[in-house]
Amino acid sequence: MTYLSWAVLYEGESDAAYFDLLLPRMMDDIVLKRGIRHSTIPTAPVVRFQRQTVEKVAQQACDAKDAFHLVFIHADMGGRALSSGLTGRSGAYCEAMRKLCGWPLARCITIEPRHETEVWVLADPGAVTLALGYSGSPASVGLPTNAAQAEQLSDPKATLEQAVRLVRGKRSRFDVKQVFAAIAQRQQFATLREAPSFSAFESRLLAALADIGSI
């Protein structure tokens, strides 16, 4: 039996609320269906790095490298920014770890939603309405109807906030971390794969799990 521990670097607290649920769910699903040996996936990262300079993060990761098997590096480009340079920005951490302590690039997985994390949050509209306790159609509260539409949104954060206000009322407190976590628990991976940026991420995760011999 293998204990597959993981470390993370996120953009912010709301991203952590989403990915801390989604990532172990994904890894569990993959090793259950494709695993060549039994692997236990912890439900939380063993190390969570704070966003600092690339060099400082790489040093912290290398100092703790015996504690984890995989490291996830999250970066998004923001609702109005350009995607140019995103891969280089997130991949810079992986390259710095490789140079500093020989960390295998295959085991450093970049998380790169198009625009921002809300694109993946909205990619399964059924999970969004379930999490909000709403029985109407996603379109009736301004949500995209599929993952491809979610990736085309110019401001997915505003789209999600508007849907929450329409369902819960303007005076209701919008706890983004609570909403993110509730959605992440309900999302279907088959639906998420319709988003190209998610499918690309899953491919990187599969390569990492294959590299350590879990699948």
KEKE-3310 file (N, C-alpha, C; in steps of 0.2 Angstrom, whole numbers, plus 5000, padded with zeros to 4 digits):
npx = (5004:5002:5005:5000:5006:5003:5008:5005:5003:4993:4984:4975:4964:4951:4953:4959:4949:4941:4950:4956:4947:4943:4955:4960:4948:4949:4961:4959:4948:4955:4965:4958:4951:4961:4972:4987:4992:4987:4983:4983:4975:4978:4966:4970:4982:4999:5009:5007:5012:5016:5012:5026:5042:5048:5060:5061:5049:5053:5064:5058:5050:5060:5066:5056:5054:5054:5042:5032:5024:5019:5017:5007:5005:4996:4989:4981:4974:4967:4951:4952:4964:4978:4981:4994:5010:5006:5008:5022:5024:5018:5025:5037:5040:5041:5052:5062:5062:5067:5080:5085:5084:5083:5070:5057:5051:5039:5032:5027:5014:5005:4991:4980:4967:4957:4956:4951:4949:4935:4930:4932:4924:4911:4910:4903:4887:4876:4881:4883:4870:4864:4872:4868:4855:4845:4832:4829:4833:4851:4853:4843:4847:4857:4869:4882:4878:4886:4903:4911:4905:4907:4921:4922:4917:4919:4920:4920:4919:4910:4899:4896:4894:4882:4873:4872:4866:4854:4848:4849:4845:4848:4852:4858:4872:4887:4897:4911:4920:4913:4904:4912:4917:4906:4902:4913:4912:4902:4904:4905:4917:4917:4910:4917:4928:4925:4929:4942:4954:4953:4954:4967:4974:4971:4977:4991:4991:4988:5000:5009:5005:5007:5021:5026:5022:5009:4998)
npy = (4994:5011:5027:5042:5057:5075:5091:5109:5125:5139:5152:5159:5160:5156:5149:5138:5132:5127:5118:5110:5101:5096:5091:5079:5071:5069:5062:5050:5045:5042:5033:5023:5018:5016:5012:5003:4998:4998:5013:5026:5041:5056:5067:5080:5093:5089:5099:5116:5129:5146:5160:5167:5173:5165:5158:5157:5149:5138:5134:5131:5121:5111:5109:5102:5091:5077:5074:5074:5067:5072:5089:5103:5117:5131:5143:5157:5168:5179:5188:5198:5198:5193:5177:5175:5170:5163:5149:5149:5157:5149:5137:5140:5139:5125:5122:5129:5121:5109:5113:5116:5105:5094:5090:5080:5085:5080:5077:5089:5097:5109:5119:5127:5135:5142:5160:5161:5152:5151:5147:5133:5130:5134:5125:5113:5115:5109:5104:5116:5122:5112:5113:5126:5124:5125:5122:5126:5129:5130:5141:5150:5157:5164:5156:5147:5133:5123:5116:5121:5133:5139:5141:5151:5163:5180:5185:5176:5175:5186:5181:5169:5176:5183:5173:5167:5178:5179:5167:5166:5179:5197:5201:5191:5183:5181:5168:5164:5154:5144:5141:5137:5125:5117:5116:5109:5097:5091:5090:5082:5073:5069:5079:5090:5088:5092:5105:5112:5117:5111:5097:5097:5099:5087:5078:5081:5077:5064:5059:5062:5053:5041:5042:5040:5028:5024:5022)
npz = (5000:4996:5002:4996:4998:4997:4991:4991:4982:4982:4974:4982:4997:4994:4983:4989:4996:4987:4979:4989:4991:4978:4973:4981:4979:4965:4963:4971:4963:4951:4955:4960:4948:4939:4945:4949:4960:4978:4984:4996:4998:5006:5014:5014:5010:5014:5016:5014:5004:5006:4995:4988:4983:4968:4971:4985:4987:4981:4988:5001:4997:4993:5005:5012:5004:5007:5013:5004:4989:4977:4970:4969:4959:4958:4947:4941:4928:4930:4928:4918:4913:4902:4894:4890:4895:4907:4909:4909:4921:4931:4929:4932:4946:4947:4939:4946:4957:4952:4948:4960:4969:4961:4959:4951:4936:4931:4942:4948:4947:4937:4940:4930:4927:4914:4913:4928:4944:4945:4933:4932:4943:4938:4928:4929:4929:4935:4947:4953:4954:4963:4974:4978:4982:4972:4961:4949:4931:4926:4917:4920:4930:4925:4923:4914:4903:4900:4901:4891:4888:4900:4900:4891:4897:4901:4913:4925:4939:4942:4936:4944:4957:4954:4951:4964:4971:4965:4968:4982:4987:4988:5001:5007:5015:5006:5006:4999:5001:5007:4997:4986:4991:4993:4980:4974:4980:4974:4960:4944:4936:4923:4917:4920:4912:4899:4899:4891:4898:4910:4906:4901:4913:4920:4912:4915:4928:4928:4921:4931:4941:4935:4934:4947:4948:4952:4944)
capx = (5000:5006:5002:5002:5005:5004:5009:5001:5004:4987:4983:4971:4960:4945:4955:4961:4943:4939:4955:4958:4942:4943:4961:4960:4943:4951:4966:4955:4945:4960:4969:4952:4949:4967:4978:4991:4993:4983:4986:4979:4976:4976:4961:4972:4989:5004:5012:5004:5016:5013:5015:5032:5046:5049:5066:5059:5045:5057:5068:5054:5048:5065:5068:5051:5052:5053:5036:5026:5026:5017:5016:5002:5006:4990:4990:4976:4977:4962:4946:4953:4971:4979:4984:5001:5014:5003:5012:5029:5023:5017:5030:5044:5041:5043:5059:5066:5063:5071:5086:5088:5085:5082:5063:5055:5046:5033:5028:5025:5008:5002:4984:4979:4961:4957:4954:4952:4946:4928:4929:4931:4918:4905:4910:4897:4882:4872:4884:4882:4863:4863:4876:4864:4849:4841:4829:4828:4839:4856:4852:4838:4850:4863:4874:4883:4875:4891:4909:4913:4902:4910:4927:4921:4915:4924:4921:4916:4918:4904:4893:4894:4891:4876:4869:4871:4862:4847:4845:4848:4843:4854:4854:4861:4879:4890:4903:4914:4924:4908:4901:4917:4918:4900:4902:4918:4910:4896:4906:4906:4923:4916:4907:4923:4933:4923:4933:4949:4959:4953:4956:4974:4976:4970:4983:4997:4990:4989:5007:5012:5003:5011:5028:5027:5020:5003:4994)
capy = (5000:5017:5033:5047:5063:5080:5098:5114:5132:5142:5159:5163:5156:5154:5143:5132:5129:5123:5113:5105:5096:5093:5087:5072:5067:5067:5057:5044:5042:5040:5027:5018:5016:5014:5010:4996:4996:5001:5020:5030:5048:5060:5072:5087:5093:5089:5105:5121:5134:5153:5163:5171:5173:5158:5155:5156:5144:5132:5132:5128:5114:5107:5108:5098:5086:5070:5074:5073:5064:5077:5096:5106:5124:5134:5150:5159:5174:5184:5189:5203:5198:5189:5171:5174:5169:5159:5143:5151:5159:5143:5132:5143:5135:5118:5122:5131:5115:5104:5115:5117:5099:5088:5087:5078:5090:5077:5077:5096:5098:5115:5120:5133:5137:5148:5166:5160:5146:5151:5144:5126:5130:5134:5120:5108:5119:5105:5104:5123:5123:5108:5116:5132:5121:5128:5117:5128:5128:5135:5147:5154:5162:5166:5151:5143:5127:5117:5118:5125:5140:5142:5143:5157:5168:5185:5187:5170:5177:5190:5176:5165:5180:5185:5167:5166:5183:5178:5161:5167:5186:5201:5202:5185:5184:5177:5165:5161:5148:5139:5139:5133:5119:5114:5114:5104:5090:5088:5090:5076:5073:5068:5085:5095:5086:5096:5111:5111:5118:5105:5091:5097:5098:5080:5074:5082:5073:5057:5058:5062:5047:5036:5043:5037:5020:5022:5020)
capz = (5000:4995:5005:4992:5001:4992:4994:4986:4982:4979:4973:4988:5002:4991:4979:4993:4998:4981:4977:4994:4990:4972:4971:4983:4975:4958:4964:4973:4957:4946:4957:4960:4942:4935:4950:4948:4967:4982:4986:5000:4997:5012:5012:5015:5009:5020:5016:5010:5003:5005:4989:4989:4976:4966:4974:4992:4987:4979:4994:5006:4994:4993:5012:5014:4999:5009:5016:4999:4983:4972:4972:4964:4958:4955:4945:4936:4925:4932:4923:4912:4910:4896:4896:4889:4901:4912:4909:4912:4928:4936:4928:4935:4952:4945:4936:4951:4962:4948:4948:4967:4972:4957:4960:4945:4933:4930:4949:4949:4942:4937:4939:4926:4924:4910:4917:4935:4947:4944:4927:4934:4948:4934:4922:4930:4931:4939:4953:4956:4957:4968:4980:4980:4983:4967:4957:4942:4926:4927:4913:4923:4935:4922:4923:4908:4903:4900:4903:4885:4889:4906:4898:4886:4901:4902:4920:4928:4946:4942:4934:4950:4962:4952:4952:4971:4973:4962:4972:4989:4988:4989:5008:5010:5015:5001:5008:4993:5002:5008:4990:4982:4994:4992:4973:4973:4983:4969:4953:4940:4932:4916:4915:4920:4906:4893:4899:4889:4903:4915:4903:4901:4920:4922:4908:4919:4934:4926:4920:4938:4945:4931:4935:4953:4948:4955:4939)
cpx = (5004:5002:5005:5001:5006:5005:5006:5004:4998:4988:4980:4967:4954:4947:4957:4954:4940:4944:4957:4952:4942:4949:4961:4954:4945:4956:4963:4952:4949:4963:4964:4951:4955:4973:4981:4993:4988:4986:4981:4980:4974:4971:4963:4980:4994:5008:5008:5009:5013:5016:5020:5036:5047:5055:5064:5054:5049:5061:5064:5052:5054:5067:5063:5050:5051:5046:5030:5029:5024:5016:5012:5004:5000:4992:4984:4978:4972:4957:4947:4960:4972:4982:4991:5005:5012:5007:5019:5029:5022:5022:5037:5045:5044:5050:5064:5067:5067:5078:5089:5089:5083:5075:5060:5050:5039:5028:5026:5020:5005:4995:4982:4972:4961:4953:4955:4948:4939:4926:4927:4925:4912:4905:4905:4891:4877:4874:4883:4875:4861:4866:4872:4857:4843:4838:4828:4834:4844:4855:4847:4841:4857:4869:4876:4880:4880:4898:4912:4911:4906:4917:4927:4919:4921:4925:4917:4915:4911:4898:4891:4891:4884:4871:4867:4866:4855:4844:4844:4846:4849:4856:4858:4868:4882:4897:4906:4917:4919:4905:4905:4917:4912:4899:4907:4916:4905:4898:4907:4912:4922:4913:4913:4928:4931:4926:4940:4955:4959:4956:4964:4977:4976:4976:4989:4997:4991:4996:5011:5011:5007:5018:5030:5025:5014:4997:4998)
cpy = (5006:5023:5039:5054:5069:5087:5103:5121:5135:5149:5162:5158:5153:5148:5137:5129:5125:5117:5108:5100:5092:5088:5080:5068:5065:5061:5050:5041:5039:5033:5021:5014:5013:5012:5003:4994:5000:5008:5023:5037:5052:5065:5079:5087:5093:5095:5110:5127:5141:5156:5168:5172:5166:5155:5153:5150:5137:5129:5129:5121:5109:5105:5102:5092:5079:5069:5073:5070:5068:5084:5099:5114:5127:5142:5151:5166:5180:5185:5193:5202:5193:5182:5170:5175:5166:5153:5144:5153:5153:5138:5134:5140:5128:5118:5124:5125:5110:5106:5115:5110:5093:5086:5086:5083:5087:5076:5084:5097:5105:5115:5127:5134:5143:5154:5165:5154:5145:5147:5136:5125:5130:5129:5115:5112:5115:5105:5111:5124:5118:5111:5122:5130:5124:5123:5119:5127:5132:5141:5152:5159:5164:5162:5148:5136:5121:5120:5122:5132:5143:5145:5150:5164:5173:5187:5182:5172:5181:5185:5172:5170:5182:5179:5166:5172:5182:5172:5163:5174:5190:5202:5196:5185:5179:5174:5161:5154:5142:5136:5135:5126:5114:5111:5108:5097:5087:5087:5083:5077:5073:5075:5090:5094:5090:5103:5110:5112:5113:5099:5091:5096:5090:5076:5075:5078:5066:5055:5058:5056:5041:5036:5040:5030:5019:5020:5017)
cpz = (5000:4998:5001:4995:4995:4995:4989:4987:4978:4978:4979:4992:4998:4986:4983:4995:4993:4980:4982:4994:4984:4971:4974:4980:4968:4959:4966:4967:4952:4949:4958:4954:4938:4939:4949:4955:4972:4985:4990:4999:5003:5009:5012:5013:5015:5021:5011:5010:5003:4999:4990:4982:4974:4969:4981:4992:4986:4985:4999:5003:4995:5000:5015:5009:5001:5012:5011:4993:4977:4975:4967:4965:4955:4953:4940:4933:4926:4926:4917:4910:4904:4898:4894:4895:4907:4914:4912:4919:4933:4935:4931:4942:4951:4943:4941:4956:4958:4949:4955:4970:4968:4957:4953:4942:4933:4937:4951:4944:4943:4936:4936:4923:4919:4913:4924:4937:4945:4938:4928:4939:4944:4929:4923:4933:4936:4946:4957:4958:4963:4975:4983:4982:4979:4963:4950:4937:4928:4923:4916:4928:4932:4921:4916:4908:4902:4901:4897:4886:4895:4904:4893:4890:4902:4909:4924:4936:4947:4941:4940:4955:4960:4953:4959:4973:4971:4966:4979:4991:4990:4996:5011:5009:5010:5003:5003:4995:5003:5001:4986:4985:4992:4984:4971:4975:4978:4962:4950:4936:4925:4913:4914:4914:4900:4893:4897:4894:4909:4912:4903:4908:4922:4918:4912:4925:4933:4924:4926:4941:4941:4933:4942:4954:4951:4950:4933)
residu = (MET:THR:TYR:LEU:SER:TRP:ALA:VAL:LEU:TYR:GLU:GLY:GLU:SER:ASP:ALA:ALA:TYR:PHE:ASP:LEU:LEU:LEU:PRO:ARG:MET:MET:ASP:ASP:ILE:VAL:LEU:LYS:ARG:GLY:ILE:ARG:HIS:SER:THR:ILE:PRO:THR:ALA:PRO:VAL:VAL:ARG:PHE:GLN:ARG:GLN:THR:VAL:GLU:LYS:VAL:ALA:GLN:GLN:ALA:CYS:ASP:ALA:LYS:ASP:ALA:PHE:HIS:LEU:VAL:PHE:ILE:HIS:ALA:ASP:MET:GLY:GLY:ARG:ALA:LEU:SER:SER:GLY:LEU:THR:GLY:ARG:SER:GLY:ALA:TYR:CYS:GLU:ALA:MET:ARG:LYS:LEU:CYS:GLY:TRP:PRO:LEU:ALA:ARG:CYS:ILE:THR:ILE:GLU:PRO:ARG:HIS:GLU:THR:GLU:VAL:TRP:VAL:LEU:ALA:ASP:PRO:GLY:ALA:VAL:THR:LEU:ALA:LEU:GLY:TYR:SER:GLY:SER:PRO:ALA:SER:VAL:GLY:LEU:PRO:THR:ASN:ALA:ALA:GLN:ALA:GLU:GLN:LEU:SER:ASP:PRO:LYS:ALA:THR:LEU:GLU:GLN:ALA:VAL:ARG:LEU:VAL:ARG:GLY:LYS:ARG:SER:ARG:PHE:ASP:VAL:LYS:GLN:VAL:PHE:ALA:ALA:ILE:ALA:GLN:ARG:GLN:GLN:PHE:ALA:THR:LEU:ARG:GLU:ALA:PRO:SER:PHE:SER:ALA:PHE:GLU:SER:ARG:LEU:LEU:ALA:ALA:LEU:ALA:ASP:ILE:GLY:SER:ILE)
# end
